[in-house]
Amino acid sequence: MLSYFAAQKSTDIRKPKRRFALLPSGAGSTASYLLASRGLRAFGDGLVSLLLPAYLAALGFNALEIGIFATATLSGSAALTLGVGAIAHRFSRRSLLVAAAILMILTGFAFALVHDFWPLLLVAFVGTLNPSSGDVSVFLPLEHAELAHSVTDRDRTALFARYSLVGALIGAVGALAAGTPDLLRQLVGMEIKQALQFAFLLYAFLGVGSLILYRRLPDESIDPSAPPAEPLRKSRTIVLTLAALFSLDAFAGGLVVQSLLALWLYQTFGLSLATAGAIFFCTGVLSAVSYLVAVQISKRIGLVNTMVFTHLPSSLCLLLIPFMHSLASVIVLLLIRSALSQMDVPTRTSYVMAVVAPGERAAAASVTAVPRSLASAASPMLAGSLLSVSGFGWPLLIAGALKIVYDILLLVTFRKIRPPEER
Protein backbone atom coordinates (compact mmCIF):
# COMPACT_ATOMS: atom_id res chain seq x y z
CA MET A 1 0.00 0.00 0.00
CA LEU A 2 2.79 2.36 0.95
CA SER A 3 4.59 1.57 -2.27
CA TYR A 4 1.40 2.41 -4.21
CA PHE A 5 1.13 5.86 -2.63
CA ALA A 6 4.86 6.40 -3.10
CA ALA A 7 4.49 5.58 -6.76
CA GLN A 8 1.51 7.94 -7.04
CA LYS A 9 3.49 10.72 -5.34
CA SER A 10 6.42 10.14 -7.66
CA THR A 11 4.10 10.30 -10.66
CA ASP A 12 2.57 13.55 -9.41
CA ILE A 13 6.00 15.09 -8.98
CA ARG A 14 6.89 14.26 -12.55
CA LYS A 15 3.65 15.59 -14.05
CA PRO A 16 4.68 19.26 -14.28
CA LYS A 17 7.65 18.27 -16.48
CA ARG A 18 5.27 16.79 -19.05
CA ARG A 19 3.85 20.22 -19.81
CA PHE A 20 7.06 20.75 -21.70
CA ALA A 21 5.44 19.83 -25.04
CA LEU A 22 6.22 23.38 -26.15
CA LEU A 23 8.39 24.90 -23.42
CA PRO A 24 10.92 23.65 -20.88
CA SER A 25 9.92 23.74 -17.21
CA GLY A 26 10.08 27.21 -15.72
CA ALA A 27 9.46 29.04 -19.01
CA GLY A 28 6.40 31.26 -18.82
CA SER A 29 4.26 33.52 -20.95
CA THR A 30 7.18 35.67 -22.11
CA ALA A 31 8.79 32.67 -23.80
CA SER A 32 5.43 31.68 -25.31
CA TYR A 33 4.92 35.09 -26.91
CA LEU A 34 8.48 35.16 -28.25
CA LEU A 35 8.22 31.68 -29.75
CA ALA A 36 4.90 32.61 -31.37
CA SER A 37 6.35 35.80 -32.88
CA ARG A 38 9.39 33.81 -34.05
CA GLY A 39 7.01 31.49 -35.86
CA LEU A 40 5.21 34.33 -37.64
CA ARG A 41 8.45 35.94 -38.76
CA ALA A 42 9.92 32.58 -39.78
CA PHE A 43 6.98 31.91 -42.09
CA GLY A 44 7.50 35.31 -43.70
CA ASP A 45 11.26 34.81 -44.00
CA GLY A 46 10.87 31.34 -45.51
CA LEU A 47 8.35 32.70 -48.00
CA VAL A 48 10.14 35.83 -49.18
CA SER A 49 13.66 34.33 -49.18
CA LEU A 50 12.57 32.13 -52.10
CA LEU A 51 10.20 34.60 -53.73
CA LEU A 52 12.55 37.57 -53.51
CA PRO A 53 14.85 36.55 -56.41
CA ALA A 54 11.85 35.52 -58.52
CA TYR A 55 10.09 38.81 -57.80
CA LEU A 56 13.17 40.88 -58.56
CA ALA A 57 13.73 38.90 -61.76
CA ALA A 58 10.08 39.52 -62.73
CA LEU A 59 10.77 43.24 -62.27
CA GLY A 60 13.63 42.93 -64.78
CA PHE A 61 16.72 42.80 -62.53
CA ASN A 62 19.71 40.54 -63.34
CA ALA A 63 21.71 38.18 -61.05
CA LEU A 64 24.22 40.87 -60.04
CA GLU A 65 21.45 43.32 -59.13
CA ILE A 66 19.67 40.61 -57.15
CA GLY A 67 22.92 40.00 -55.26
CA ILE A 68 23.11 43.73 -54.54
CA PHE A 69 19.60 43.59 -53.07
CA ALA A 70 20.61 40.67 -50.85
CA THR A 71 23.65 42.63 -49.66
CA ALA A 72 21.48 45.69 -49.00
CA THR A 73 19.02 43.74 -46.85
CA LEU A 74 21.79 42.16 -44.79
CA SER A 75 23.87 45.33 -44.40
CA GLY A 76 20.77 47.30 -43.44
CA SER A 77 19.95 44.72 -40.78
CA ALA A 78 23.51 45.02 -39.50
CA ALA A 79 23.34 48.81 -39.24
CA LEU A 80 19.96 48.66 -37.52
CA THR A 81 21.09 46.00 -35.06
CA LEU A 82 24.22 48.01 -34.28
CA GLY A 83 22.08 51.04 -33.51
CA VAL A 84 19.76 49.00 -31.30
CA GLY A 85 22.76 47.52 -29.47
CA ALA A 86 24.01 51.01 -28.69
CA ILE A 87 20.71 52.16 -27.17
CA ALA A 88 19.22 48.90 -25.86
CA HIS A 89 20.25 49.65 -22.26
CA ARG A 90 18.32 52.95 -22.40
CA PHE A 91 15.00 51.51 -23.58
CA SER A 92 12.88 48.51 -22.75
CA ARG A 93 13.29 45.53 -25.04
CA ARG A 94 9.51 45.44 -25.46
CA SER A 95 9.48 48.95 -26.95
CA LEU A 96 12.29 48.12 -29.35
CA LEU A 97 10.57 44.92 -30.49
CA VAL A 98 7.31 46.80 -31.08
CA ALA A 99 9.19 49.37 -33.21
CA ALA A 100 10.84 46.56 -35.19
CA ALA A 101 7.44 44.97 -35.86
CA ILE A 102 6.13 48.28 -37.22
CA LEU A 103 9.17 48.44 -39.53
CA MET A 104 8.37 44.92 -40.74
CA ILE A 105 4.83 46.01 -41.64
CA LEU A 106 6.08 49.01 -43.59
CA THR A 107 8.68 46.88 -45.40
CA GLY A 108 6.07 44.43 -46.68
CA PHE A 109 3.79 47.17 -48.00
CA ALA A 110 6.68 49.07 -49.60
CA PHE A 111 8.02 46.02 -51.44
CA ALA A 112 4.56 45.29 -52.82
CA LEU A 113 4.13 48.83 -54.11
CA VAL A 114 7.62 50.05 -55.14
CA HIS A 115 9.13 48.70 -58.37
CA ASP A 116 12.06 50.96 -59.36
CA PHE A 117 15.63 49.91 -58.54
CA TRP A 118 16.88 52.72 -56.30
CA PRO A 119 13.73 53.24 -54.19
CA LEU A 120 13.41 49.47 -53.80
CA LEU A 121 17.08 49.19 -52.83
CA LEU A 122 16.52 51.84 -50.14
CA VAL A 123 13.56 49.89 -48.77
CA ALA A 124 15.69 46.72 -48.77
CA PHE A 125 18.39 48.52 -46.78
CA VAL A 126 16.20 50.11 -44.10
CA GLY A 127 13.62 47.31 -43.91
CA THR A 128 13.44 43.86 -42.33
CA LEU A 129 13.47 41.53 -45.36
CA ASN A 130 15.67 38.49 -44.87
CA PRO A 131 17.17 36.72 -47.92
CA SER A 132 18.50 33.94 -45.70
CA SER A 133 16.75 30.87 -44.31
CA GLY A 134 17.90 31.87 -40.82
CA ASP A 135 17.14 34.93 -38.72
CA VAL A 136 19.69 37.72 -39.20
CA SER A 137 17.42 40.62 -38.35
CA VAL A 138 17.25 43.18 -35.57
CA PHE A 139 14.70 40.99 -33.77
CA LEU A 140 17.24 38.29 -32.97
CA PRO A 141 19.49 39.86 -30.27
CA LEU A 142 16.49 41.42 -28.51
CA GLU A 143 14.62 38.14 -28.39
CA HIS A 144 17.72 36.19 -27.36
CA ALA A 145 18.36 38.47 -24.39
CA GLU A 146 14.70 38.27 -23.35
CA LEU A 147 14.68 34.47 -23.58
CA ALA A 148 17.93 34.06 -21.63
CA HIS A 149 16.47 36.04 -18.73
CA SER A 150 13.37 33.86 -18.61
CA VAL A 151 14.92 30.47 -17.71
CA THR A 152 17.67 28.86 -15.61
CA ASP A 153 21.06 27.71 -16.91
CA ARG A 154 19.80 24.14 -16.94
CA ASP A 155 16.92 24.91 -19.31
CA ARG A 156 18.63 27.60 -21.39
CA THR A 157 19.88 25.39 -24.24
CA ALA A 158 16.55 23.53 -24.39
CA LEU A 159 14.61 26.79 -24.70
CA PHE A 160 16.88 28.10 -27.44
CA ALA A 161 16.52 24.76 -29.23
CA ARG A 162 12.75 25.16 -29.21
CA TYR A 163 13.09 28.75 -30.38
CA SER A 164 15.21 27.53 -33.28
CA LEU A 165 12.86 24.58 -33.85
CA VAL A 166 9.85 26.86 -34.25
CA GLY A 167 11.78 29.08 -36.63
CA ALA A 168 12.99 26.18 -38.77
CA LEU A 169 9.71 24.27 -38.96
CA ILE A 170 7.50 27.24 -39.74
CA GLY A 171 10.18 28.70 -41.99
CA ALA A 172 10.07 25.42 -43.92
CA VAL A 173 6.30 25.79 -44.26
CA GLY A 174 6.88 29.31 -45.55
CA ALA A 175 9.34 27.95 -48.14
CA LEU A 176 6.76 25.36 -49.18
CA ALA A 177 4.19 28.14 -49.58
CA ALA A 178 6.51 29.78 -52.10
CA GLY A 179 4.87 27.56 -54.71
CA THR A 180 1.53 29.33 -54.21
CA PRO A 181 2.15 32.04 -56.87
CA ASP A 182 2.67 29.31 -59.49
CA LEU A 183 -0.58 27.65 -58.40
CA LEU A 184 -2.48 30.94 -58.58
CA ARG A 185 -1.15 31.50 -62.08
CA GLN A 186 -2.27 28.03 -63.19
CA LEU A 187 -5.63 27.92 -61.40
CA VAL A 188 -7.00 31.44 -61.79
CA GLY A 189 -4.73 32.91 -64.47
CA MET A 190 -3.21 35.53 -62.14
CA GLU A 191 -0.04 37.20 -63.42
CA ILE A 192 3.04 35.96 -61.58
CA LYS A 193 4.14 39.48 -60.62
CA GLN A 194 0.76 40.23 -59.08
CA ALA A 195 0.81 36.94 -57.14
CA LEU A 196 4.27 37.77 -55.80
CA GLN A 197 3.04 41.20 -54.69
CA PHE A 198 0.31 39.51 -52.64
CA ALA A 199 3.04 37.49 -50.92
CA PHE A 200 4.74 40.69 -49.73
CA LEU A 201 1.40 41.99 -48.47
CA LEU A 202 1.09 38.78 -46.46
CA TYR A 203 4.56 39.50 -45.05
CA ALA A 204 3.27 42.86 -43.83
CA PHE A 205 0.29 41.25 -42.10
CA LEU A 206 2.61 38.77 -40.37
CA GLY A 207 4.31 41.86 -38.95
CA VAL A 208 0.94 42.94 -37.56
CA GLY A 209 0.69 39.60 -35.75
CA SER A 210 4.17 40.04 -34.29
CA LEU A 211 3.25 43.56 -33.16
CA ILE A 212 0.25 42.22 -31.23
CA LEU A 213 2.40 39.58 -29.51
CA TYR A 214 5.18 42.01 -28.58
CA ARG A 215 2.70 44.37 -26.98
CA ARG A 216 1.80 41.56 -24.55
CA LEU A 217 5.37 41.27 -23.24
CA PRO A 218 6.13 42.70 -19.78
CA ASP A 219 7.57 46.19 -20.05
CA GLU A 220 10.60 46.32 -17.76
CA SER A 221 11.08 49.74 -16.23
CA ILE A 222 14.22 51.75 -16.89
CA ASP A 223 15.40 53.83 -13.93
CA PRO A 224 16.34 57.27 -15.34
CA SER A 225 18.29 58.11 -12.16
CA ALA A 226 20.55 55.06 -12.46
CA PRO A 227 24.15 55.60 -13.65
CA PRO A 228 24.77 54.94 -17.34
CA ALA A 229 25.11 51.25 -18.09
CA GLU A 230 28.35 49.80 -19.44
CA PRO A 231 27.10 46.99 -21.64
CA LEU A 232 30.37 45.04 -21.97
CA ARG A 233 32.93 44.99 -19.22
CA LYS A 234 33.86 41.59 -17.77
CA SER A 235 33.00 39.70 -20.94
CA ARG A 236 34.52 42.06 -23.50
CA THR A 237 37.41 39.83 -24.64
CA ILE A 238 35.30 36.68 -24.94
CA VAL A 239 32.49 38.46 -26.76
CA LEU A 240 34.77 40.22 -29.25
CA THR A 241 36.63 36.99 -30.02
CA LEU A 242 33.38 35.12 -30.53
CA ALA A 243 32.10 37.96 -32.70
CA ALA A 244 35.17 37.72 -34.93
CA LEU A 245 34.81 33.96 -35.35
CA PHE A 246 31.07 34.17 -35.94
CA SER A 247 31.75 36.82 -38.58
CA LEU A 248 33.92 34.41 -40.54
CA ASP A 249 31.15 31.83 -40.46
CA ALA A 250 28.55 34.44 -41.41
CA PHE A 251 30.61 35.69 -44.35
CA ALA A 252 30.74 32.13 -45.64
CA GLY A 253 27.02 31.71 -45.01
CA GLY A 254 26.28 34.90 -46.94
CA LEU A 255 27.69 33.25 -50.05
CA VAL A 256 24.93 30.63 -49.88
CA VAL A 257 21.93 32.50 -48.49
CA GLN A 258 18.74 30.73 -49.45
CA SER A 259 17.79 33.29 -52.09
CA LEU A 260 21.08 32.85 -53.97
CA LEU A 261 21.17 29.10 -53.46
CA ALA A 262 17.68 28.98 -54.97
CA LEU A 263 18.91 31.17 -57.86
CA TRP A 264 21.78 28.72 -58.52
CA LEU A 265 19.31 25.83 -58.56
CA TYR A 266 17.02 27.76 -60.92
CA GLN A 267 19.90 28.45 -63.30
CA THR A 268 21.62 25.06 -63.11
CA PHE A 269 18.67 22.67 -63.08
CA GLY A 270 15.77 24.84 -64.27
CA LEU A 271 13.68 24.25 -61.14
CA SER A 272 10.22 25.72 -60.71
CA LEU A 273 9.26 27.73 -57.65
CA ALA A 274 7.12 24.84 -56.40
CA THR A 275 9.98 22.32 -56.69
CA ALA A 276 12.47 24.64 -55.03
CA GLY A 277 9.95 25.30 -52.27
CA ALA A 278 9.52 21.56 -51.68
CA ILE A 279 13.29 21.04 -51.48
CA PHE A 280 13.76 23.84 -48.96
CA PHE A 281 10.76 22.61 -47.00
CA CYS A 282 12.51 19.26 -46.52
CA THR A 283 15.82 20.89 -45.60
CA GLY A 284 14.00 23.12 -43.12
CA VAL A 285 12.30 20.18 -41.44
CA LEU A 286 15.60 18.33 -41.07
CA SER A 287 17.21 21.44 -39.59
CA ALA A 288 14.34 21.75 -37.14
CA VAL A 289 14.72 18.17 -35.93
CA SER A 290 18.47 18.69 -35.55
CA TYR A 291 17.93 21.44 -32.98
CA LEU A 292 16.42 18.98 -30.51
CA VAL A 293 19.12 16.42 -31.25
CA ALA A 294 21.75 19.10 -30.57
CA VAL A 295 20.45 19.52 -27.02
CA GLN A 296 21.03 15.83 -26.27
CA ILE A 297 24.46 15.80 -27.93
CA SER A 298 25.56 18.92 -26.02
CA LYS A 299 24.69 17.21 -22.73
CA ARG A 300 27.18 14.48 -23.58
CA ILE A 301 30.07 16.30 -25.29
CA GLY A 302 29.50 19.96 -24.42
CA LEU A 303 28.34 23.02 -26.35
CA VAL A 304 31.59 23.85 -28.15
CA ASN A 305 32.22 20.27 -29.28
CA THR A 306 28.65 20.04 -30.52
CA MET A 307 29.07 23.23 -32.54
CA VAL A 308 32.29 22.04 -34.17
CA PHE A 309 31.83 18.32 -34.77
CA THR A 310 28.38 18.65 -36.30
CA HIS A 311 29.35 21.64 -38.44
CA LEU A 312 32.47 20.12 -40.04
CA PRO A 313 30.73 17.36 -42.05
CA SER A 314 28.04 19.78 -43.20
CA SER A 315 30.77 22.06 -44.57
CA LEU A 316 32.25 19.13 -46.47
CA CYS A 317 28.85 18.56 -48.10
CA LEU A 318 28.82 22.19 -49.19
CA LEU A 319 32.25 21.71 -50.78
CA LEU A 320 31.02 18.72 -52.79
CA ILE A 321 27.76 20.16 -54.16
CA PRO A 322 29.30 22.15 -57.10
CA PHE A 323 30.92 18.93 -58.38
CA MET A 324 27.62 17.06 -58.60
CA HIS A 325 26.12 16.70 -62.08
CA SER A 326 22.66 15.43 -61.14
CA LEU A 327 19.89 17.13 -59.23
CA ALA A 328 19.34 14.00 -57.12
CA SER A 329 22.91 14.04 -55.76
CA VAL A 330 22.67 17.76 -55.03
CA ILE A 331 19.43 17.22 -53.11
CA VAL A 332 21.00 14.39 -51.08
CA LEU A 333 23.95 16.58 -50.08
CA LEU A 334 21.63 19.48 -49.25
CA LEU A 335 19.56 17.20 -47.01
CA ILE A 336 22.64 15.84 -45.22
CA ARG A 337 23.97 19.35 -44.76
CA SER A 338 20.65 20.63 -43.40
CA ALA A 339 20.52 17.77 -40.88
CA LEU A 340 23.91 18.83 -39.47
CA SER A 341 24.69 22.46 -40.27
CA GLN A 342 22.17 24.08 -37.93
CA MET A 343 22.97 22.14 -34.75
CA ASP A 344 25.30 24.97 -33.83
CA VAL A 345 22.47 27.52 -33.80
CA PRO A 346 20.85 26.82 -30.39
CA THR A 347 24.16 25.68 -28.89
CA ARG A 348 25.97 28.81 -30.11
CA THR A 349 23.29 31.11 -28.73
CA SER A 350 23.17 29.26 -25.42
CA TYR A 351 26.98 29.35 -25.17
CA VAL A 352 27.15 33.11 -25.69
CA MET A 353 24.45 33.70 -23.08
CA ALA A 354 26.23 31.34 -20.65
CA VAL A 355 29.80 32.64 -20.75
CA VAL A 356 28.93 36.33 -20.23
CA ALA A 357 27.70 38.05 -17.09
CA PRO A 358 23.87 38.11 -16.83
CA GLY A 359 23.78 41.90 -16.99
CA GLU A 360 25.76 41.87 -20.24
CA ARG A 361 23.61 39.41 -22.17
CA ALA A 362 21.72 41.96 -24.26
CA ALA A 363 24.94 43.71 -25.26
CA ALA A 364 26.66 40.38 -25.99
CA ALA A 365 23.74 39.29 -28.17
CA SER A 366 23.94 42.53 -30.17
CA VAL A 367 27.73 42.61 -30.47
CA THR A 368 27.90 39.01 -31.70
CA ALA A 369 24.95 39.54 -34.05
CA VAL A 370 26.09 42.80 -35.67
CA PRO A 371 29.43 41.56 -37.05
CA ARG A 372 27.64 38.45 -38.28
CA SER A 373 25.18 40.63 -40.17
CA LEU A 374 27.93 42.87 -41.54
CA ALA A 375 30.00 39.90 -42.67
CA SER A 376 27.02 38.12 -44.21
CA ALA A 377 26.06 41.36 -45.97
CA ALA A 378 29.43 41.58 -47.70
CA SER A 379 29.27 38.24 -49.48
CA PRO A 380 25.92 37.95 -51.38
CA MET A 381 27.00 40.56 -53.93
CA LEU A 382 30.21 38.58 -54.46
CA ALA A 383 28.18 35.40 -54.85
CA GLY A 384 25.84 37.12 -57.30
CA SER A 385 28.75 38.31 -59.42
CA LEU A 386 30.28 34.81 -59.42
CA LEU A 387 26.97 33.29 -60.49
CA SER A 388 26.60 35.86 -63.25
CA VAL A 389 29.91 34.85 -64.87
CA SER A 390 30.00 31.12 -64.11
CA GLY A 391 27.47 28.39 -63.43
CA PHE A 392 29.97 26.16 -61.59
CA GLY A 393 28.91 27.06 -58.06
CA TRP A 394 32.01 28.84 -56.80
CA PRO A 395 30.06 30.45 -53.91
CA LEU A 396 29.29 27.01 -52.43
CA LEU A 397 32.90 25.85 -52.75
CA ILE A 398 34.33 28.97 -51.11
CA ALA A 399 31.69 28.92 -48.37
CA GLY A 400 32.47 25.31 -47.44
CA ALA A 401 36.22 25.99 -47.18
CA LEU A 402 35.76 29.09 -45.01
CA LYS A 403 33.36 27.29 -42.69
CA ILE A 404 35.90 24.52 -42.10
CA VAL A 405 38.49 27.14 -41.10
CA TYR A 406 35.93 28.66 -38.70
CA ASP A 407 35.23 25.29 -37.06
CA ILE A 408 38.90 24.61 -36.41
CA LEU A 409 39.54 28.08 -34.95
CA LEU A 410 36.48 27.86 -32.68
CA LEU A 411 37.59 24.51 -31.27
CA VAL A 412 41.17 25.64 -30.63
CA THR A 413 40.13 28.93 -28.99
CA PHE A 414 37.17 27.96 -26.81
CA ARG A 415 37.39 24.26 -25.99
CA LYS A 416 38.54 25.06 -22.42
CA ILE A 417 36.01 27.84 -21.71
CA ARG A 418 32.95 26.01 -20.42
CA PRO A 419 29.46 27.23 -19.50
CA PRO A 420 28.27 26.85 -15.87
CA GLU A 421 26.31 23.63 -16.46
CA GLU A 422 29.46 21.88 -17.79
CA ARG A 423 31.80 22.83 -14.95
N, C-alpha and C positions, 0 to 999 in steps of 0.2 A: 504493500500500500504506500509506504513511504517512498519507495522507488518510483511509483507512478506519479505522485505529486512532485517529486524532484524532476522527473522527466518533463512534466507539464510546465514547471517553473522555468526549466532550461529552454523549453520551446518558446515560452512567452518572452524570455529575455532576447531570444534571437529574432523575434518577429519584427522589431523596428528596422533591422538591417535589410529586410526583404523589401522595404519601400523604395530601395535603391533603384528600381527599374529604370528611373531616369536620372536620379541624382545620388551621389554618395551620402552616407549618413552625416548629418550636421549641416548640409547645404539647405538653405531656405529659399524664400521667395525671390531674393535678389538673383541667385543663381538661375532660378527658373526663368525670370524675365530675360536675363542675358542670353541664355541658351535659345529661347524663343526668337529673340531679335537676331541672333546669329543664324538661325535657320532661315528667316526671311531674307536676310542679306545674302546668304549662301545661294538660295534659289536664284536671286537676281544676278549674282556674279556668275554662276554656272550658265545661266541663259545668255547673258550679254557677252561673256568671254568668247563664245562660239559664234554668236550672231554679229559681233562687232566687225570682224574682217569682212564678212559677207555684206553687211550694211554699207561699210565704207567702199567696198568694191562696186556695189550697186550705185553708189553716188559718183563713181568714176575715178576713184583713187587707185594708184598702183601699189605694188608690194612695199616699195621704199616709203611711200607716204603713209601706208598703214603701220609700218614699223615706227615712224615718227609719232603717230598717234599713240601707239603703245608706250613709247618713251615719255610722251607728254603726260599720260595718265599716271604713270608710276612716279615721275619726278614731281608732279603736282602733289601726289599723296605724300611724298617725302617732305616737301616744303611745309605742307599743312601739319603733318605730324610733328615736325621740328618746332613749329610755332606753338602747337598744343603742349609739347613737352616743356617749353620755356615758361608757360603760364599756368600749367596744370595745378601747381601748388597754390595758386591764388584763387582758383574757382573750383566749384564742386564738379566731380566727374559727371554727375547727372546732367548738369547744365551744358557741359561740353558735348555729351552724347546727344542731347536734344538738338543742339545746333548742328551737329554732324548729320543727323537724320533729316533736318530741313534742307541741308545742302544736297543730300541724296535725292530728295524730291525734285528740287530745282534742276539737278543734272539730268534726270530722266526726261523731264518735259523739254529741256533745252535740246537734247540730242534728237528728240522726235521732231522738233520744229526747225532746227538750224541745219543747213545743208552745205554752206560754203566752207572752204578749207580753213581759212584763218579764224573766223568766229567759232567754228567747230573745234579747232585745235585749242582755242582759249578755254572753251567749256571743258574739254578733256583735261586740261591742266588744272583748273581750279575745282573740278568736280570730284565725284567719288567712284567713277567707273573703274572697274578692275579687269584688266585683260588676262589675268592669271587665274588658275583654278583655286589658288589659295587666297587668304585674306591679307592684303598688304596695305590696307587703308588706315585712315586715322582712327577708326573704331577700335582697332586691335589693341594698342597699348592701354587705352582707357578701360576696355573690358577685361583685359588680363589683370590689371591692378585691382579692379573691383572684385574679380573672382578670387584672387589670391587672398584677399582680406576676409573672404566669406567662409573659409574652411581651415582645418588644421593641417599641419605638415603631412600627417598620415594620409589624408584624403586629397591632398593638393594635386598629385599626378593623375589620380582617378577622375577628378573633376575636369581637369584640362583635357583628358582623353575624351570625355563625353562632349565637351565643348567642340573639340576637333571632329568627333564622330558626327555630331549634328551638322556641322558645316560641310563635311564630306558627303554624307548621305543626301542631304537636301540639295547640295550643290550638284550632285550627280543627277538628281531628278530635274534640276534646272537645265543641265546639259542635254538630257533626254528631250526636254520640252523644246529644245532648239529646232527640232524637226517640225514644229507646228506651222511655221510660215510656209513650208513646202506643202503641207497638207491643206492649208487654207487656199493656196494657189490651185491645187488640184481639185478640191471639192467645191469651192465657191467662185473660182476664177479671180481671186483677189491678186492684185499686182504684188510681186515679192517685196518691193520697196515699201509699200503701204503696210504689208504684214509685219515687216521688221520695225516700222515705226510704232505699231501697236505694242510690240515687245518692249520698247523703251518706255512707253507709257505705263506698262505693267511694272517696270522697274521703279518708276516714280511712286506708284501706289504701294509697293513693298516698303518704300521709305516711310510712307504714312503709317504703316503697321509698326515699323520700328519706333517711330516717334511716340506712338501711343504706349508702347511697352516701356520706353525710357522714362516717360513721365511718371510711371508707377514706381520707379526706383526711389529708395530713401535719399533725401537730399542732405548730405552731411554739411554741417555748418562750418564756415571758415571764420576763425577769430581774427577780426581786423587789427586787434591790439597786439597780437602775437608777433614776435620777431620774424623777420623774413626767413623763409625756409631755405635750406641749402640742400637741394635734391640729392646730390651725390657727394659723399664724403668718405665714409669707411670703405665703400664698395667701388670707388672710382677705378682702380687699376683693373679689377676683375671685369667690370662692366665694359670698359673701353677695349680690353683684349677680346672679350666675347663679341663685341660689336664689330671689331675688325675681322674676326674669323667668319662671323655670320654674313658680313658684307661680301666676302669672297664667294660663299655659297650662293648668296642672292644674285650676284653678278652672273654666275653660271646659270642659275635658274631663270634669269631674265632672258637668256638666249633661247629658252624653250618654254616660254609662257604659253598657256593653252591656246590663245588666239593664233600665235605664230606656228605652233605645232600643228594646229588644225589647218592653217594655210599651207604648210608643207605637205600634209596629207592630201589636201585638195589638188595641189599642183602635181604631186608625184603619182597619185593613184586615182585621181578624178572622183573622189568621194562626194556624195551628196550631203546636204546638211543633216538629213535624217540618219544616215549611216555614221557620220562623224559623231553625232549626238549619242547614238547607241554605244559607240566605242568608249566615249568619255564617261558615259553613265556607268559602264562596267568598271573602268579604272577608278572612278570615284567610289563605287561600292567597296572595291578591294581596299582602297586607302582607308575608308571608314572602319572596316573590320580590323585593319592593322593597328588602329589607335588603341583598341582594347587589348590586343595582343601585346602591344608595347608596354602596357602597364604591368602585365605579368612578367615579361622578360626583364623589365627594369628592377623588379623586386629580387630577381635572382642574380643579375650581373651588374646592376647599377645604372644610373641615368646616362652617364657619359659613354659607357661601353655599349649601351643600347643604341645611342645616337650614331656611333661610329660603325659598329659591326652589322647594322641593318642597312646603313646608307651606302657602304662600299659596294656590295653586289648590285644595288640598283644603279649606281653610277656606271658600272661595267655594262649593264644592259643598254644604257644610254649611248655608250661608246659603240656598241655593236649595231644599233638600229640603222645608221646610214649605209651599212654594208649589206643590208638585207634587200633582196630583189623581189620578194613577194609580199603582198599585203598581209597574208596569214602570219608570216614570221615576224613582221613588224608588230602586229597586234599581240602576239604571244609575248614579245619582249616588253611592250608597253604594259601588259597586264602584270608580268613579273615585277617590273619596276614599280608599278603603283602599289603592289602588295608590300613593298619594302621601303620605298623612298620616303614615305610620310610618317614612319614610326618615330622619327626624330622631332616631329612637330610638338606633341604634348610633352615629351620628355625634355625637349629644349626649353620650352616655356616654363615648365615646372622647375628645371634646374636654375634658370635665371632668377625666378622668384625665391628659390631656396637659399642661394648663396649670397644674397644681398640682405642688408638690414631691412626689417619690415617697413620702416618709415621711408625707405628709398625705393620701394618697389615700383611706384608709378614712374619715377624718373628713369629707373633701370629699364622698364618696359619701353619707354619712349626712346631712350638713347640706343638701345639695341635694335629697335624697329626702324628708326630714321636712316641709319647707314644702310640697312638692308634695302629700304625703299630706294635710296639714292643709287646704290650699286645695281639694283635690278632695273632701275630706270635707264641706266647707261647702256645696257646691252640689247634691248629689243631693236633699236634702230640699226645696230651692227648686224643683228640677225636678219633683219629685213633686207639690208643691202646685200648680204651674202646669198640670201634666197633669190634676190633679183638677178644675180649674175650666174648662179649655179644651182642646179637641182640636187646636188649630192647630199646635202644635209650637214654641211660644216657646222652650223650652230649646235647640233646635237653632239657631234664629236668633241668640240671644244668644251661644251658644258660638262660632259662626262669626265674629261681629264681634269678640269678645274675642281670639280666636286671631290674627286679622289684626293687631290692635294689638300683640300679643306678637311677631309676626314682624318688624314694623317696628322695634320697640325693640331686639330682639336684633341686628339687622343694624347699626343705628346705633352701638350700644355696643361690639360685639365684632369688627367686621370687620377691625380692625387688630391684634388680639391673636391670633397664630397659634401653632399647636402646633409642636413641634420638627421634624416631618417636612415642614412647609411653609415653613420659614425658609430 
